[in-house]
Structure formats: C-alpha cells, structure tokens
Amino acid sequence: MKANFRNCSSFLSDVSKALSRFLPFLLVPIISFVVLSLPDNPGAFYWNSFLRLPLEVPIILLLLCLLPRKLAVTSSVVISAALFLLLFLKIADIGVQSAFRRQFNPYLDLKMMVDGWNLLSGTIGRIQGGMIIVTVGAAFLALLAIFFWAGNSLIKADAGVKRRVVSISVALLVVGSGLLLVGPFPFARADLQALPYLGKRLVLVRHSILEMQTFERDIKKSDNVSLGEDLFAGIKGRDVILVFVESYGRSAIEDPLYSPLIGPRLEKIDNQLASAGFASASGWLTSPTMGGLSWLAHGTFLSGLWIDNQSRYDRLMISQRKSLNRLFQSSGWHTAAVMPAITMAWPEADYFGYDQVFAAKDLGYKGKPFNWITMPDQFALTAFERLVRQPARKAGHPVMAELALVSSHAPWTPVAKLIDWQKVGDGTIFNEQAESDQSPKVVWADRDNIRDHYIRTIDYSIQTLGDYVSRFGEDAIVIILGDHQPAPVITGENASRAVPVHIISRDKAVVRRFQDEGFSQGMIPKKTAPVLPMDSMRERLVRVLSHSE
C-alpha cells in the first residue's frame, strides 16, 4: 500500500513538473486567442466567432522565444498592456452596445462611469453592484498577472521548450498566412485584428476631439432667436408645461410587442382629451441618445443644439446659449423644474434658467420608493400643481415648467397604478403598490418579463398624463415627449432613435399650426410623418408660439 502511495505521489509530482514546464506555452496562446477572438458586440456571440486563427498569437510566441532576454521582457510588458487594453475595449464595447447601440468612446464615455454605477446599484443594490465590480476588476487584474507571468516564464524556458514553441508557431503562421491569402473558408479564417482595432479607436478619439472643436465654434455663433415683445406673443398669459417621459420611444407605439397596449391607450386619451375640450397633434423626433443619458435629450431640446455626448453637454452648461426655459423667463413666465429623479446636487440647473427647482426631496413625498424610482408620476404631477401652478396662479404669473417623469425608468418594477387624484395626499397611499410587484432580480432574469414590465410602466405614465391634462390642463399648452428609446433588450437591435412628441391645448389654432409643421392630428403620429431632429424643436416652438392671429 505504501508502494502504491509512493507511486501515486511520484506520478502527481511528474505531472506537476510537466504542467509547470509547459503551462506558459499553453497559457500564452490560449489567453491571447480568447482575447483576440472575443466579439465586441453582444449580437456576435456565435460558436463560429471562434473559428479563426489570430496571426498575432504565433507572432507573440515567436517574439517571446526569439528576442534577446531583455528585449523579450520589454516586449512582454508591451504585449500584455496592448492585449489587455484590447480586452478592456471589447468588454466596454459589449456594455455600451448593449445599452446605447454604439461603440465605446474613451474620450467621451469614461465620464459616464459614475452614472453607470448609479444605474447598476439602483437596479440590483449597492452591495451586489459593488461585488460585481470588485469581482470583475479582480478577475481582469488576475488574468493580466497570469498572462504576464506566463510570458516571462516562457522567456526563461530552456532551449528545448523554446524550439518546440517556435516550430509550432512557425507552422501556425504559415497556415494562417495561407488562410489569409486564399480564404476565408466557411470553417476557418485568419486575420490580424489587434493593431487595426486599436488604431480605429485612436481615430475615433481624434474625430471626437475635432468634433468638439467644431461644436465649440457652433456654440459661440450668434443665436437667431431675437428677444422682444413678440416672443411667445401667441400664448401670452398661458402656462406651458413640458413633460419628458422616460424611455418613451417609437417602439412603444409601433412595435407589435407593445402596440396592442399603447395604441388603444393613446386612442382612449385622445377621446378623453377631446371630451374635455382639448385638441392634440403628434409627431416624431430623433433623440440624440438611446437606452439612457436622458439629460442629453433634455439639453438638445432646450438648447436647440445637438447634444449627443457628455462633453458637449458639459460645454453647453457653461455657455451663454439661451435655453428655451430662459427665453420664457425673459418674456415674463415663471420658470420651474420638477425633477423627481434628482437626489443629489444639480449645479447644471443654473444654465437652464429656472426660478424654482424641485428635486425629489422638495416634492413632499412620504411614501416608499419604487426601487430606484423615488415616487410615482402621479405624485410628481400632484406636487407640481400644489407647489408651482397654484402659487403662480395666485400671483398672476404664467408658468413655464419642465417635468422629467421617472415611473417608466428601469428597472420597471414595481409598476405603478393610477388612483383617485383626491387621495394622493403625502404619497403614503402608494406604499402597497411600492411593495406589490416582483423584485428587479426576478424581472431581469427573463427578457419577456422585462419587456412586459417596461411597456406597463409606459402605459401607466401616458395614462396618468392623459388624465392629468384632461382634469388640470385648463388653458395650458402641454408638450409631452419621450426622451429616448429604451435599451436594445426592449427594442431589439435595429430600432430607430425616434421618440413621439404630443402637443395638447384647448387653443385649436395653436395645435393646427403644429399640424402645418407636419404633425399628425391626434395622439398617434402617422408612420409616414416626418422625423424631425430634436434640436429643431426650440426654434420651432419659438416660431409657432410667437405667432399671433
């Protein structure tokens, strides 16, 4: 028995020595192959994505084996850094493609990491979100350390091991070069990807820098909106209520998955508004963003400039460009912002020109939050009436208010329900609703469940708005629009960036002027209606609302 034990120990020792001898030879090509073959798009994960021979793999092995030791060590550092920069960019691409359907841009997107953390922690919790980030970061660094160790071990390997590695690498290089020249074949292909991939990213960064320089010139150009008595002369003395509905995109109206719910809902709202004496016109706008970054859409609509990244937004915030809010303010309107999603300091409010800003803590909500959502839309609208419109009415000032509603923000659970407006109170009546639905973890485990919750929150938001306007709209001009399409998990990969916009008023002449601009009559935009850039709305509103018959 002791002899068997000694034989077993001897065998394991031999295996261990063999593995330690050949492990670097195995790890360097395996890790290189996986990183170089990994798709950079979530829609490209197919088994045949890995039926390829990255020619960088044999080249890396040859460099580590054939270069003089000092130069080989330097090469190992450079190769490790380049390979794992490539891995970082691919992982970032997968994340950004999943959310916004575009490539990761280091120049523009690194600033959004805090916002990404806020969304992640708000959806699954701070502890779980922190654990995911720490785990992913630790795994990334561990893999980098393993690769660097394996590369250095290969550099120090004996001549016999290096000869085998060189022989195999040369053979792979010959076969890969043949595939590169003759192929690709359905079953295999070869390519050189790393340097072109990194090079394209540098070009993207350079292009973004040049684009920002162009934007800098554009933002300094004189504004074509002239201040004076004629500004908004067509609606003097009337409230203007601008409402952004979170993640309300064209897909909610036209996608067969969602139209059976939203189409009839918009028809009911149309009839409800008509019964209350309102007319409406609707159209399509192209949003500068999708899947998130709502403030880019807000900035675009209100400034009349195309704000499709954080750098542009930051530059806008310190510019002298007059926002739509500030134009109304200069013409005698009391300007206000109702922002139930704002829970921290918001210095950007200074740019827009609000007389009052009501963040989440200012709205008086005493009920329980709906996960990340601070309060249901119905409470935010009730608070708006109580805190803004009623005091302004007593003071004899018309109101221009911007509201950014949040009930249709991810994680889309719980789904709120419309109640009697007289019972809203301090919001505690919503406590049962806030605890009645599935948790985000359960909802996000199933794509159909995500989509079902998404569209029900949209249905709630537009139902609530329709009911609000029909009851409290009075002589106001109400503009309701989506900020952006939701993420591709909701819309699919090929959805447009269009969002609906609705103009509602008892002043049928005002509504008719928007129809003359290409808007469709009623609450459902025609499929053939023009899709207008969102940055065109500021000038359009100034022109239409300044017209006096």
N, C-alpha and C positions, 0 to 999 in steps of 0.2 A: 504493500500500500504506500509505504514511504517512497519506494522507487517510482510508483506512478505519479505521486505528488511532485517529485523532483523532475520527472519528465514533463509534466504539465507546466511547472514553473519555468523550465528551460524553454519550452515551446512558446509560452507567453512572452518571455524575455526576448526570444528571437524575433517574434512578431513585432514587439515594441521597437526593437532596434531597426527592423526593416522599415516600419512606418516612419520613425524619426529620420531615417535616411532619405526616404522617398516622399515624405509628406510635403516638403516645399515644392518639389516637382509637381505634385498633384494640386496643391492649393493655389499656386500662382496661376496656372491656366484655367482652373475651374472658376475662381473668383473673377478673373479677367473676362472669361467667356460670359458669365452671368451678367456682369455689369454692362458689357458691350452689346449683348443681345437683348437686354431688358427693353421692352417697348416704352415709349414716352407718352403714350396715350391710353387711357383706360379702355378704349374700344378696340385696342390692337392686341389684346392678350389671347392669342390663339396658339395651339401647340406648334404650328409651323413657323411661328415667330422665332423659334429657337433652332430651326433647321438651316443654320448658316454657320459659316466659318469666318469670324472676325480676323482679318490678317494681322491685326495688332497683337493677337495672342502669341503666335510664333515669333514675331518681331521682339516683343518684350522678353521672351525666354532667351533669344539669341543675344540681346543686349546684356542681360544679366550674366550670361555664361561666358561671353567672349571678350567683353571690355576689361581693361585692367581694373584691379580691385577698387582703387579709389574712385575711378570714374564710374565704375559699376554701382558703387554705393550712392554716389550723387545721382545717377540715373534712377536708382530705386526710389529715392526721395521724390524726384520729379514725376516718375511714373505713378507712384502711389497718390500723390497730390492730384495729378490730372485725372486718374481713373476715378477717384472718389469725388472729385468735383463733378465729373460726368454723372456719377450715381446720384449726387445731390440734385443736380439739374433735372434728371429724369424723374426722380421722386417728386420734385416740385412741379414739374410739368404735369404729372399724373393728377396731383391735387388741384392745380389751377384749371386744368382741362375739365376735371370733374365738376368744378364749381362754376367756372366762367367761360368754358369752351374756348380757351386761347392758351398760348404758351406762357410759361413763367418768364417774367421780365425782371432780372435782378435790379435794374436801375429804378424800376417803379414799384415792384411788389414787396421788397424787403420791408418797406414802411408799414405794410399791412399785417405783419406778424402779430401785433398786439390785437388787432381786430379779429384775426383768425382764432387767437386764444380765447377771446371773449365769446365768440360763437361756439367754439368747441366746449368750453367749460359751462356755458349756459345751456347747452343741449344735453350733455351727459354728466355734468357735475365737475367741480374743480378738482376733487381728489382723483376721479377716474381720468379726467383730461390730463392732469399732471402726471399720472402714472404712465399714460400712453406716450406723452412727450419724452419723459425720462427714459422709458424703455426703448423707444425708437432711437433716441440720441445715443444711449449706451450701446445699443446693438450696432449702430453705424460706426462709432469710435472703436468698438471691439473688432469689427470686421477690418477696419483700416489698420489697426495694430497687428492683426493676424497676417494680413497681406504683406505689410512691411517686414514683419519677422520672417515670413516665408521667402520673400525676395532676398533678404540678407543671408538667410541660411543657404539658399541656392548659390549665391555668390561665393560662399565659403565651402561649398561642397567639393568633394575630391574629383580628380580628373575623370575617373570612370563614370561617375554620375553625370558630369557635365557633357561627356561625349555622347551618352545616350540621349540627353535632353537636346543637344544640338542636332543630332541625327533626326530625331522625331520632328523637331521644329523646322528643319530644312525641308523634310518631306511634306509637312503641313503647308509650308509656304509655297512649295511647288504645286501641290494640289489646289490650294486656294487661288494662286495666280492663274492656274488653268481655268478654274471656275469663273474667275473674274473676267478673263478674256473671252471665254466661249459661252458661259452661262448667261443668265441664271437658269438652272433647271428647276422643275417643279418640286423636286425632293431636296435640293441643296443649292446654296448660293454662297458667295464670298464677297466681302466688301471691306473697305476702310472707312470707318464711321466716326471715330473719336475726334480727330482734328477738324473735319468739316462741321461736326456738330458743335464743338466749342467755338469754331470760327463764326458760324452763323449766329451764335449767341452774342459774340462781341459785336457783330454787325447790327444786331437788334438793339443792343445798348447804345451804340453810336447813333443809330437812327433816332432813338428816343431822346438823346441829348440834343440832336439837331432839331427835332420836332418841338422840344421845349423852347429852344431859341426862337423858333417861328411863332410859337404861342406867346412868347414874351413880347414880340413885336405887335402881334394882333391885339393883345390886351391893352397896349398903350395907344392904339388908334382911337381917334375921337368917336364917341358914341353918337349914333344917328337919331337917338331919342331926344327931342327938344322939350325942355320943361316949359310950362306956361299954363295959362288958364284953360286952354283947350285939352290938356291932358286928362283923359278919362271923363271928358265932358258928357259923354253919352250915358253915364251911370252915376252922376253926381248924387251924393247923399245915400247911396245904397251900399249895403255890405257886400264884400267879395270874400268868398270862402273857398280856399284852395286846399284840396284834400289829396294826399298821396296814399294810395292803398298798397300796402306791402305785397310784393310778388304777384301782382295782378297783371298778367301778361295776355297776349293774344291767344295763347294756347288754351287759357281758361274758357274762352268763348268758342273757339273753333275746333279744338282737338276732340275727336269722337269720344275720348275717355271722359271729358269734362262737360262738353256742350249739352248733354241731356239734362244736366242740373242747372248750369248757368244760363243757358238760352231761355228756358221758361222763367227763371228768376228775373232776368232783365225785362222780359215781357210783362211780368207782374208789376215790376217797379214802374215801367212805362205807363201802365194803366193807372197805377196808384198816383203817380205824379200828375197825370192828365186830369184825374178826378179832383185833385187839389188845385188845379188851375195852372200847372207848370207845363212848359214846353221843353224839349231837350234835343240836342244834336250830339252826335258821337263821331269820332274819327280814330285814326291810328297815328301813333308817334313812334319813332325809333329811339330807343333808350341807349345811352352810352355804355350801359353795363348790363350784366345779367347775373342771376344767382346770388347777388349781394351787392355791397357797396352802394347802398341807396343814396347816400349823400352826393354821389357823383351825378345822379339823375336830378336831385334837388338843385344842385349848383348849376347844371346845364339849363334846366327850365327857367330858373330865376335870373340867371345872368345873361342868357342869350348867347353864351359861348359853349363850345363843345368841350365838356369836362369828362374825359374818359379814363383818367388815371389820377392817382393821389398827388403826383407832383403838380399837375395842372390845378387841382383843387386847392392845394396849399398856396400856390401863386395867386390864384383868384382871391383868396381870403385877405391878402394884403394889398389888393389893387384898389383903384378908385372907380372901378366899373360899378355903376349903379344897378343894384338888384331890382327886380320887379317890386319887391316889398318896399324898398326905399323910394321908388318912383311914386307909389301910392302914398307913402308917408309925406313926401314933399308936396303932394296935392291935397292934403288935408285929411287923409284917412288915419285912423288909429291902427297901428300895425301890431300884430301879436303872433306868437308861435306857440302851438300846443304840441309838446313833444313827449309823449308817454314813454318813449324808449330811452330818453336821455337820463342817465343815472349818475353821471359824473360831470365835472366842469366842462363847459362848452364854449370856449373862447371864440369859436368861429361865428357865433351869433352876432358879434359886433359888425361883421361885414354886411349881413343881410339887412340890418336896419329895423329891428323890432323895437317898439315901445315897451313891450312886455314879452317875457319868455316864461312859459310854464313848463318846467321839466316834470318828471314823474313825481318827485317829492312835493311839488307845488299844487298838484291837482286834487289832493284831499282823499285819495283812495285808501280805505282802511281794510279792504278785503284781501284775500290771499292771492298771490301771483299765479298766473297760469304757466308754471315752469319759468322759462326765460321771460315770458311776456308779463309786463308789470301790471297790466289791467286790461279788461276787455274794451273794445272800441266804443261800446255804448256808454260806458262810464266816461271815457275821454270826451265824447261829444256832449254829454250832460254837463261835465265840468266846464267845457268851452262856453256853453250857454250861460252858466252861472257866473263864471269868472271874467268873461270877456264881453259877450254880446249884451247881457243885461246892464252892466255898469255903463258901457258905451252908449247904449240907448238912452239911459237916464241923463247922460252928459251931453247928448245930442251929437255924438260923433259917429260917422260911419266907420265900419271895421274892415280892414283887410287882414285876414287871418290865414295862416298856413298851419295845417294839421298833418302830422305824419302818423297814421294809424298803424298798429302793430299786431292785431289779433291774427293776421294771416302771415306772420313771420314764422320761420322754422323755430322749433321742431313741430309746429302744427298740432300740438296736443297740450292741454285739452281743447276741444272745440267749444267755443262759447255759444250761448243761445240768447236770442233777443227776448227781453222781458218787458213788462209794462214800464214805461218811462217814469211814471209817478212813484215806482217802487225802487228806483235805483239807489237813492239815499247816499250813504257813505261807501257803498260798494260791498259791504259785508254780505249782502244778499247773493253775491256771486260765489261765496265760499264753497258751496256744494258743487257748483259747476267746476271750480278750480281743482277739485279732488275727484271728479267723477269719471275721468277718461283714462285710457291706457298711458303708461309711462313712455317717455321718449325711447327708452331702451327697447321696449316691446314694439312700438310703432316702427322704429327704424330697422328692425330685424327683417321686415318684409316690404318689398318695394310697392306692392299693391296697397298695403296698409298705409304707407307714406303718402301715396297719391290720393287715396280716399280721404285721409285727414287734411291734406293740402286743400283739395277742392271744397271741402266742407267749411274750412275757415274762410276761403274766398267768398263762398255763398253767404256766410254769416256777415262778413264785412259789408258786402254790397247790399244785402237785405237791410242791415242796420242803417246804412247811409240813405237808402231809398226812403225808409220810414222816417228818418230824421228830417230829411229835406221836406217831405210832404207835410210834416207836422210843424216844423220850426223854420222852414226856409223863408217864409214871408216874401219880401221883395229882394232878397239877396241874389247875387249872381254866384252860382256854385259850380266850381270846376273840380271834377273828380278824375284822377288818372292813376294808372299803375306806375310804380317806379321802375320796375324791370321784370323780365321773365324770371321764373324760378330756375333752380339748377337743372341740369340735364336729367337728373334722376326723375324729375317730374315731367319735363317736356320732351325727352328724347334728344338725340344728338343733333338733329337738323332743324330745330325750331328757329324761327326768326327772332329778332330783338324787339319786335313791335309790341307796344302796350296800348290799351284802349284809353281814350280820353272822352269825358262826357261834359257837356255844357248844359246847365239846367237853370231856368229862370222863368218867372211869370211874364217877363218882358219878351214877348214873342218876336219883336223886331230885332232884339239882340241875338236871339237864337237863330233867326233867319239869316243874319249876317254871317254867322259861322257856317251855315249851310252853303252860303255863297262862296265860302272859302274851301269847299269840298267835303265838309262834314255831312254825315248821313242823318236824316231825320230819325228821332227816337233814340233809344238806349243801346241799340245794337248796330255797330258800324258795318257797312257793307263790305263784303270781301274785296270788291273792286275799288273801294275808297282809297285815295292816295295815302301813302305812308309818309308822314312829314317828319323831318328831323326835330327832335325835341328842343334843340336850341333855337328853332324858329318861332316858338310859341311866345316868347317875351315880346318880340316886335309885333307879332300878330295880335296879341291881346291889347297892346297899346293902341294899335291902329283901329281895331274893331270897337273897343270900348271907348275910344275917344271920339267916335263918330256920333254926331248929334243930329237927329232928324227934325 
